[in-house]
Each structure stands twice: as structure tokens, then as C-alpha cells.
């Protein structure tokens, strides 16, 4: 990720990429690039969710 995204921004970018990937007229080279970017965004979103879950667990435990 080039800049620090919020979870919501990353999810919005991911949703846009999914639409582009599902386009039947999409060129193969662009599809590969979009898929790589989507995988990065998925990983980023998972990490955000994991961190939030850990933070919430700490709050509940205290």
C-alpha cells in the first residue's frame, strides 16, 4: 500500500476492482494487475479487522 488507507477506503477500492475484474471485456494483462492489487487489498483489510478485533478484546478484558 502506498499510503495509509482506512478500512473503508480499502474496501471501496476492492469493490471497484471486483467490478473491473468481472467485466467480460477486460484485457488479460490488466486482469492480472487488478487481481494482484485486489489480493493486496484483501490482505490489508484482513489485517485491519484482526487488529480491531484484538483491540476490542483488550478493552472487553479490562
PDB file of N, CA, C and O in Angstrom:
ATOM      1  N   UNK A   1       0.843  -1.188   0.000  1.00  0.00           N
ATOM      2  CA  UNK A   1       0.000   0.000   0.000  1.00  0.00           C
ATOM      3  C   UNK A   1       0.886   1.249   0.000  1.00  0.00           C
ATOM      4  O   UNK A   1       1.824   1.367   0.789  1.00  0.00           O
ATOM      5  N   UNK A   2       0.571   2.154  -0.885  1.00  0.00           N
ATOM      6  CA  UNK A   2       1.367   3.365  -0.992  1.00  0.00           C
ATOM      7  C   UNK A   2       1.124   4.317   0.166  1.00  0.00           C
ATOM      8  O   UNK A   2       2.063   4.896   0.712  1.00  0.00           O
ATOM      9  N   UNK A   3      -0.139   4.477   0.540  1.00  0.00           N
ATOM     10  CA  UNK A   3      -0.450   5.375   1.636  1.00  0.00           C
ATOM     11  C   UNK A   3      -1.306   4.641   2.642  1.00  0.00           C
ATOM     12  O   UNK A   3      -1.866   3.585   2.344  1.00  0.00           O
ATOM     13  N   UNK A   4      -1.405   5.189   3.812  1.00  0.00           N
ATOM     14  CA  UNK A   4      -2.215   4.569   4.850  1.00  0.00           C
ATOM     15  C   UNK A   4      -3.688   4.760   4.519  1.00  0.00           C
ATOM     16  O   UNK A   4      -4.200   5.879   4.541  1.00  0.00           O
ATOM     17  N   UNK A   5      -4.355   3.671   4.217  1.00  0.00           N
ATOM     18  CA  UNK A   5      -5.772   3.706   3.895  1.00  0.00           C
ATOM     19  C   UNK A   5      -6.582   3.352   5.134  1.00  0.00           C
ATOM     20  O   UNK A   5      -6.113   2.634   6.017  1.00  0.00           O
ATOM     21  N   UNK A   6      -7.792   3.861   5.182  1.00  0.00           N
ATOM     22  CA  UNK A   6      -8.713   3.359   6.189  1.00  0.00           C
ATOM     23  C   UNK A   6      -9.280   2.051   5.658  1.00  0.00           C
ATOM     24  O   UNK A   6      -9.173   1.747   4.470  1.00  0.00           O
ATOM     25  N   UNK A   7      -9.875   1.295   6.544  1.00  0.00           N
ATOM     26  CA  UNK A   7     -10.507   0.046   6.129  1.00  0.00           C
ATOM     27  C   UNK A   7     -11.575   0.332   5.080  1.00  0.00           C
ATOM     28  O   UNK A   7     -11.683  -0.384   4.085  1.00  0.00           O
ATOM     29  N   UNK A   8     -12.355   1.371   5.303  1.00  0.00           N
ATOM     30  CA  UNK A   8     -13.448   1.715   4.388  1.00  0.00           C
ATOM     31  C   UNK A   8     -12.931   2.087   3.004  1.00  0.00           C
ATOM     32  O   UNK A   8     -13.527   1.705   1.997  1.00  0.00           O
ATOM     33  N   UNK A   9     -11.825   2.828   2.945  1.00  0.00           N
ATOM     34  CA  UNK A   9     -11.235   3.200   1.655  1.00  0.00           C
ATOM     35  C   UNK A   9     -10.714   1.969   0.919  1.00  0.00           C
ATOM     36  O   UNK A   9     -10.913   1.825  -0.287  1.00  0.00           O
ATOM     37  N   UNK A  10     -10.050   1.090   1.652  1.00  0.00           N
ATOM     38  CA  UNK A  10      -9.524  -0.132   1.044  1.00  0.00           C
ATOM     39  C   UNK A  10     -10.665  -1.014   0.535  1.00  0.00           C
ATOM     40  O   UNK A  10     -10.575  -1.588  -0.550  1.00  0.00           O
ATOM     41  N   UNK A  11     -11.725  -1.117   1.314  1.00  0.00           N
ATOM     42  CA  UNK A  11     -12.868  -1.925   0.905  1.00  0.00           C
ATOM     43  C   UNK A  11     -13.534  -1.338  -0.340  1.00  0.00           C
ATOM     44  O   UNK A  11     -13.946  -2.084  -1.228  1.00  0.00           O
ATOM     45  N   UNK A  12     -13.642  -0.031  -0.411  1.00  0.00           N
ATOM     46  CA  UNK A  12     -14.229   0.614  -1.587  1.00  0.00           C
ATOM     47  C   UNK A  12     -13.377   0.351  -2.831  1.00  0.00           C
ATOM     48  O   UNK A  12     -13.908   0.077  -3.907  1.00  0.00           O
ATOM     49  N   UNK A  13     -12.065   0.435  -2.677  1.00  0.00           N
ATOM     50  CA  UNK A  13     -11.173   0.143  -3.806  1.00  0.00           C
ATOM     51  C   UNK A  13     -11.307  -1.311  -4.228  1.00  0.00           C
ATOM     52  O   UNK A  13     -11.305  -1.622  -5.419  1.00  0.00           O
ATOM     53  N   UNK A  14     -11.422  -2.193  -3.254  1.00  0.00           N
ATOM     54  CA  UNK A  14     -11.570  -3.614  -3.548  1.00  0.00           C
ATOM     55  C   UNK A  14     -12.871  -3.884  -4.295  1.00  0.00           C
ATOM     56  O   UNK A  14     -12.887  -4.653  -5.256  1.00  0.00           O
ATOM     57  N   UNK A  15     -13.940  -3.269  -3.867  1.00  0.00           N
ATOM     58  CA  UNK A  15     -15.229  -3.451  -4.548  1.00  0.00           C
ATOM     59  C   UNK A  15     -15.162  -2.962  -5.995  1.00  0.00           C
ATOM     60  O   UNK A  15     -15.722  -3.588  -6.895  1.00  0.00           O
ATOM     61  N   UNK A  16     -14.477  -1.846  -6.212  1.00  0.00           N
ATOM     62  CA  UNK A  16     -14.320  -1.317  -7.563  1.00  0.00           C
ATOM     63  C   UNK A  16     -13.495  -2.277  -8.425  1.00  0.00           C
ATOM     64  O   UNK A  16     -13.821  -2.516  -9.587  1.00  0.00           O
ATOM     65  N   UNK A  17     -12.431  -2.821  -7.847  1.00  0.00           N
ATOM     66  CA  UNK A  17     -11.596  -3.774  -8.577  1.00  0.00           C
ATOM     67  C   UNK A  17     -12.376  -5.036  -8.934  1.00  0.00           C
ATOM     68  O   UNK A  17     -12.212  -5.574 -10.030  1.00  0.00           O
ATOM     69  N   UNK A  18     -13.212  -5.508  -8.031  1.00  0.00           N
ATOM     70  CA  UNK A  18     -14.013  -6.701  -8.308  1.00  0.00           C
ATOM     71  C   UNK A  18     -14.921  -6.448  -9.508  1.00  0.00           C
ATOM     72  O   UNK A  18     -15.065  -7.311 -10.374  1.00  0.00           O
ATOM     73  N   UNK A  19     -15.526  -5.280  -9.557  1.00  0.00           N
ATOM     74  CA  UNK A  19     -16.363  -4.931 -10.714  1.00  0.00           C
ATOM     75  C   UNK A  19     -15.549  -4.955 -11.998  1.00  0.00           C
ATOM     76  O   UNK A  19     -16.009  -5.463 -13.021  1.00  0.00           O
ATOM     77  N   UNK A  20     -14.337  -4.405 -11.943  1.00  0.00           N
ATOM     78  CA  UNK A  20     -13.482  -4.374 -13.123  1.00  0.00           C
ATOM     79  C   UNK A  20     -13.047  -5.783 -13.530  1.00  0.00           C
ATOM     80  O   UNK A  20     -12.999  -6.101 -14.718  1.00  0.00           O
ATOM     81  N   UNK A  21     -12.733  -6.617 -12.553  1.00  0.00           N
ATOM     82  CA  UNK A  21     -12.299  -7.988 -12.827  1.00  0.00           C
ATOM     83  C   UNK A  21     -13.437  -8.784 -13.465  1.00  0.00           C
ATOM     84  O   UNK A  21     -13.202  -9.615 -14.341  1.00  0.00           O
ATOM     85  N   UNK A  22     -14.657  -8.530 -13.028  1.00  0.00           N
ATOM     86  CA  UNK A  22     -15.811  -9.259 -13.550  1.00  0.00           C
ATOM     87  C   UNK A  22     -16.241  -8.790 -14.936  1.00  0.00           C
ATOM     88  O   UNK A  22     -17.085  -9.428 -15.565  1.00  0.00           O
ATOM     89  N   UNK A  23     -15.680  -7.692 -15.421  1.00  0.00           N
ATOM     90  CA  UNK A  23     -16.014  -7.173 -16.754  1.00  0.00           C
ATOM     91  C   UNK A  23     -15.554  -8.164 -17.819  1.00  0.00           C
ATOM     92  O   UNK A  23     -14.362  -8.458 -17.911  1.00  0.00           O
ATOM     93  N   UNK A  24     -16.482  -8.684 -18.625  1.00  0.00           N
ATOM     94  CA  UNK A  24     -16.100  -9.687 -19.639  1.00  0.00           C
ATOM     95  C   UNK A  24     -15.191  -9.122 -20.735  1.00  0.00           C
ATOM     96  O   UNK A  24     -14.530  -9.890 -21.434  1.00  0.00           O
ATOM     97  N   UNK A  25     -15.147  -7.812 -20.896  1.00  0.00           N
ATOM     98  CA  UNK A  25     -14.303  -7.204 -21.928  1.00  0.00           C
ATOM     99  C   UNK A  25     -12.913  -6.855 -21.405  1.00  0.00           C
ATOM    100  O   UNK A  25     -12.116  -6.257 -22.128  1.00  0.00           O
ATOM    101  N   UNK A  26     -12.617  -7.213 -20.177  1.00  0.00           N
ATOM    102  CA  UNK A  26     -11.334  -6.886 -19.549  1.00  0.00           C
ATOM    103  C   UNK A  26     -10.194  -7.586 -20.272  1.00  0.00           C
ATOM    104  O   UNK A  26     -10.279  -8.775 -20.581  1.00  0.00           O
ATOM    105  N   UNK A  27      -9.135  -6.848 -20.537  1.00  0.00           N
ATOM    106  CA  UNK A  27      -7.949  -7.416 -21.184  1.00  0.00           C
ATOM    107  C   UNK A  27      -7.176  -8.259 -20.172  1.00  0.00           C
ATOM    108  O   UNK A  27      -7.148  -7.945 -18.982  1.00  0.00           O
ATOM    109  N   UNK A  28      -6.562  -9.314 -20.647  1.00  0.00           N
ATOM    110  CA  UNK A  28      -5.878 -10.268 -19.787  1.00  0.00           C
ATOM    111  C   UNK A  28      -4.754  -9.626 -18.972  1.00  0.00           C
ATOM    112  O   UNK A  28      -4.615  -9.921 -17.785  1.00  0.00           O
ATOM    113  N   UNK A  29      -3.956  -8.760 -19.581  1.00  0.00           N
ATOM    114  CA  UNK A  29      -2.852  -8.116 -18.855  1.00  0.00           C
ATOM    115  C   UNK A  29      -3.374  -7.246 -17.718  1.00  0.00           C
ATOM    116  O   UNK A  29      -2.819  -7.253 -16.620  1.00  0.00           O
ATOM    117  N   UNK A  30      -4.420  -6.512 -17.978  1.00  0.00           N
ATOM    118  CA  UNK A  30      -4.995  -5.652 -16.946  1.00  0.00           C
ATOM    119  C   UNK A  30      -5.643  -6.496 -15.853  1.00  0.00           C
ATOM    120  O   UNK A  30      -5.641  -6.105 -14.686  1.00  0.00           O
ATOM    121  N   UNK A  31      -6.181  -7.619 -16.211  1.00  0.00           N
ATOM    122  CA  UNK A  31      -6.807  -8.514 -15.244  1.00  0.00           C
ATOM    123  C   UNK A  31      -5.783  -8.984 -14.217  1.00  0.00           C
ATOM    124  O   UNK A  31      -6.063  -9.018 -13.019  1.00  0.00           O
ATOM    125  N   UNK A  32      -4.625  -9.338 -14.682  1.00  0.00           N
ATOM    126  CA  UNK A  32      -3.558  -9.792 -13.790  1.00  0.00           C
ATOM    127  C   UNK A  32      -3.167  -8.703 -12.800  1.00  0.00           C
ATOM    128  O   UNK A  32      -3.027  -8.973 -11.607  1.00  0.00           O
ATOM    129  N   UNK A  33      -2.991  -7.486 -13.278  1.00  0.00           N
ATOM    130  CA  UNK A  33      -2.637  -6.366 -12.399  1.00  0.00           C
ATOM    131  C   UNK A  33      -3.731  -6.088 -11.370  1.00  0.00           C
ATOM    132  O   UNK A  33      -3.452  -5.850 -10.195  1.00  0.00           O
ATOM    133  N   UNK A  34      -4.978  -6.122 -11.835  1.00  0.00           N
ATOM    134  CA  UNK A  34      -6.104  -5.875 -10.930  1.00  0.00           C
ATOM    135  C   UNK A  34      -6.208  -6.966  -9.869  1.00  0.00           C
ATOM    136  O   UNK A  34      -6.512  -6.685  -8.710  1.00  0.00           O
ATOM    137  N   UNK A  35      -5.959  -8.189 -10.263  1.00  0.00           N
ATOM    138  CA  UNK A  35      -6.034  -9.295  -9.318  1.00  0.00           C
ATOM    139  C   UNK A  35      -4.951  -9.176  -8.240  1.00  0.00           C
ATOM    140  O   UNK A  35      -5.208  -9.439  -7.065  1.00  0.00           O
ATOM    141  N   UNK A  36      -3.754  -8.784  -8.639  1.00  0.00           N
ATOM    142  CA  UNK A  36      -2.666  -8.586  -7.675  1.00  0.00           C
ATOM    143  C   UNK A  36      -3.025  -7.483  -6.686  1.00  0.00           C
ATOM    144  O   UNK A  36      -2.820  -7.633  -5.481  1.00  0.00           O
ATOM    145  N   UNK A  37      -3.559  -6.380  -7.193  1.00  0.00           N
ATOM    146  CA  UNK A  37      -3.951  -5.272  -6.329  1.00  0.00           C
ATOM    147  C   UNK A  37      -5.076  -5.701  -5.384  1.00  0.00           C
ATOM    148  O   UNK A  37      -5.080  -5.338  -4.208  1.00  0.00           O
ATOM    149  N   UNK A  38      -6.029  -6.476  -5.908  1.00  0.00           N
ATOM    150  CA  UNK A  38      -7.138  -6.959  -5.085  1.00  0.00           C
ATOM    151  C   UNK A  38      -6.625  -7.839  -3.950  1.00  0.00           C
ATOM    152  O   UNK A  38      -7.105  -7.738  -2.821  1.00  0.00           O
ATOM    153  N   UNK A  39      -5.665  -8.690  -4.238  1.00  0.00           N
ATOM    154  CA  UNK A  39      -5.102  -9.560  -3.202  1.00  0.00           C
ATOM    155  C   UNK A  39      -4.404  -8.744  -2.113  1.00  0.00           C
ATOM    156  O   UNK A  39      -4.496  -9.079  -0.932  1.00  0.00           O
ATOM    157  N   UNK A  40      -3.709  -7.679  -2.504  1.00  0.00           N
ATOM    158  CA  UNK A  40      -3.079  -6.793  -1.520  1.00  0.00           C
ATOM    159  C   UNK A  40      -4.131  -6.132  -0.631  1.00  0.00           C
ATOM    160  O   UNK A  40      -3.962  -6.032   0.585  1.00  0.00           O
ATOM    161  N   UNK A  41      -5.213  -5.684  -1.257  1.00  0.00           N
ATOM    162  CA  UNK A  41      -6.275  -5.033  -0.502  1.00  0.00           C
ATOM    163  C   UNK A  41      -6.976  -6.009   0.441  1.00  0.00           C
ATOM    164  O   UNK A  41      -7.330  -5.641   1.561  1.00  0.00           O
ATOM    165  N   UNK A  42      -7.176  -7.234   0.002  1.00  0.00           N
ATOM    166  CA  UNK A  42      -7.782  -8.252   0.861  1.00  0.00           C
ATOM    167  C   UNK A  42      -6.902  -8.490   2.085  1.00  0.00           C
ATOM    168  O   UNK A  42      -7.395  -8.545   3.211  1.00  0.00           O
ATOM    169  N   UNK A  43      -5.622  -8.629   1.861  1.00  0.00           N
ATOM    170  CA  UNK A  43      -4.689  -8.840   2.973  1.00  0.00           C
ATOM    171  C   UNK A  43      -4.719  -7.649   3.932  1.00  0.00           C
ATOM    172  O   UNK A  43      -4.733  -7.827   5.150  1.00  0.00           O
ATOM    173  N   UNK A  44      -4.727  -6.447   3.383  1.00  0.00           N
ATOM    174  CA  UNK A  44      -4.771  -5.239   4.201  1.00  0.00           C
ATOM    175  C   UNK A  44      -6.058  -5.196   5.042  1.00  0.00           C
ATOM    176  O   UNK A  44      -6.016  -4.894   6.234  1.00  0.00           O
ATOM    177  N   UNK A  45      -7.196  -5.501   4.409  1.00  0.00           N
ATOM    178  CA  UNK A  45      -8.473  -5.478   5.122  1.00  0.00           C
ATOM    179  C   UNK A  45      -8.498  -6.526   6.229  1.00  0.00           C
ATOM    180  O   UNK A  45      -8.984  -6.257   7.328  1.00  0.00           O
ATOM    181  N   UNK A  46      -7.978  -7.718   5.946  1.00  0.00           N
ATOM    182  CA  UNK A  46      -7.920  -8.763   6.967  1.00  0.00           C
ATOM    183  C   UNK A  46      -7.079  -8.310   8.157  1.00  0.00           C
ATOM    184  O   UNK A  46      -7.447  -8.540   9.309  1.00  0.00           O
ATOM    185  N   UNK A  47      -5.955  -7.670   7.873  1.00  0.00           N
ATOM    186  CA  UNK A  47      -5.093  -7.181   8.950  1.00  0.00           C
ATOM    187  C   UNK A  47      -5.792  -6.104   9.774  1.00  0.00           C
ATOM    188  O   UNK A  47      -5.672  -6.075  10.999  1.00  0.00           O
ATOM    189  N   UNK A  48      -6.518  -5.223   9.102  1.00  0.00           N
ATOM    190  CA  UNK A  48      -7.278  -4.187   9.818  1.00  0.00           C
ATOM    191  C   UNK A  48      -8.313  -4.815  10.748  1.00  0.00           C
ATOM    192  O   UNK A  48      -8.455  -4.407  11.901  1.00  0.00           O
ATOM    193  N   UNK A  49      -9.025  -5.800  10.240  1.00  0.00           N
ATOM    194  CA  UNK A  49     -10.045  -6.468  11.046  1.00  0.00           C
ATOM    195  C   UNK A  49      -9.428  -7.210  12.224  1.00  0.00           C
ATOM    196  O   UNK A  49      -9.971  -7.192  13.328  1.00  0.00           O
ATOM    197  N   UNK A  50      -8.299  -7.859  11.988  1.00  0.00           N
ATOM    198  CA  UNK A  50      -7.617  -8.588  13.063  1.00  0.00           C
ATOM    199  C   UNK A  50      -7.162  -7.633  14.157  1.00  0.00           C
ATOM    200  O   UNK A  50      -7.325  -7.917  15.343  1.00  0.00           O
ATOM    201  N   UNK A  51      -6.591  -6.499  13.755  1.00  0.00           N
ATOM    202  CA  UNK A  51      -6.128  -5.520  14.739  1.00  0.00           C
ATOM    203  C   UNK A  51      -7.305  -4.957  15.536  1.00  0.00           C
ATOM    204  O   UNK A  51      -7.213  -4.800  16.753  1.00  0.00           O
ATOM    205  N   UNK A  52      -8.389  -4.659  14.861  1.00  0.00           N
ATOM    206  CA  UNK A  52      -9.565  -4.130  15.545  1.00  0.00           C
ATOM    207  C   UNK A  52     -10.115  -5.162  16.527  1.00  0.00           C
ATOM    208  O   UNK A  52     -10.497  -4.817  17.646  1.00  0.00           O
ATOM    209  N   UNK A  53     -10.153  -6.418  16.112  1.00  0.00           N
ATOM    210  CA  UNK A  53     -10.635  -7.476  16.995  1.00  0.00           C
ATOM    211  C   UNK A  53      -9.752  -7.590  18.239  1.00  0.00           C
ATOM    212  O   UNK A  53     -10.258  -7.738  19.352  1.00  0.00           O
ATOM    213  N   UNK A  54      -8.435  -7.521  18.049  1.00  0.00           N
ATOM    214  CA  UNK A  54      -7.512  -7.585  19.179  1.00  0.00           C
ATOM    215  C   UNK A  54      -7.706  -6.403  20.116  1.00  0.00           C
ATOM    216  O   UNK A  54      -7.710  -6.566  21.336  1.00  0.00           O
ATOM    217  N   UNK A  55      -7.867  -5.211  19.547  1.00  0.00           N
ATOM    218  CA  UNK A  55      -8.086  -4.013  20.361  1.00  0.00           C
ATOM    219  C   UNK A  55      -9.380  -4.125  21.168  1.00  0.00           C
ATOM    220  O   UNK A  55      -9.414  -3.778  22.349  1.00  0.00           O
ATOM    221  N   UNK A  56     -10.432  -4.606  20.531  1.00  0.00           N
ATOM    222  CA  UNK A  56     -11.710  -4.748  21.219  1.00  0.00           C
ATOM    223  C   UNK A  56     -11.639  -5.812  22.313  1.00  0.00           C
ATOM    224  O   UNK A  56     -12.245  -5.655  23.373  1.00  0.00           O
ATOM    225  N   UNK A  57     -10.911  -6.876  22.061  1.00  0.00           N
ATOM    226  CA  UNK A  57     -10.740  -7.906  23.087  1.00  0.00           C
ATOM    227  C   UNK A  57     -10.014  -7.369  24.303  1.00  0.00           C
ATOM    228  O   UNK A  57     -10.360  -7.718  25.432  1.00  0.00           O
ATOM    229  N   UNK A  58      -9.021  -6.535  24.097  1.00  0.00           N
ATOM    230  CA  UNK A  58      -8.293  -5.918  25.211  1.00  0.00           C
ATOM    231  C   UNK A  58      -9.210  -5.024  26.031  1.00  0.00           C
ATOM    232  O   UNK A  58      -9.154  -5.014  27.261  1.00  0.00           O
ATOM    233  N   UNK A  59     -10.059  -4.270  25.329  1.00  0.00           N
ATOM    234  CA  UNK A  59     -10.983  -3.366  26.018  1.00  0.00           C
ATOM    235  C   UNK A  59     -11.984  -4.158  26.849  1.00  0.00           C
ATOM    236  O   UNK A  59     -12.270  -3.798  27.991  1.00  0.00           O
ATOM    237  N   UNK A  60     -12.511  -5.225  26.283  1.00  0.00           N
ATOM    238  CA  UNK A  60     -13.509  -6.049  26.981  1.00  0.00           C
ATOM    239  C   UNK A  60     -12.873  -6.755  28.184  1.00  0.00           C
ATOM    240  O   UNK A  60     -13.513  -6.894  29.227  1.00  0.00           O
ATOM    241  N   UNK A  61     -11.651  -7.189  28.048  1.00  0.00           N
ATOM    242  CA  UNK A  61     -10.953  -7.885  29.133  1.00  0.00           C
ATOM    243  C   UNK A  61     -10.632  -6.973  30.303  1.00  0.00           C
ATOM    244  O   UNK A  61     -10.567  -7.428  31.445  1.00  0.00           O
ATOM    245  N   UNK A  62     -10.433  -5.695  30.033  1.00  0.00           N
ATOM    246  CA  UNK A  62     -10.058  -4.751  31.102  1.00  0.00           C
ATOM    247  C   UNK A  62     -11.207  -4.384  31.952  1.00  0.00           C
ATOM    248  O   UNK A  62     -11.057  -3.602  32.891  1.00  0.00           O
TER     249      UNK A  62
END
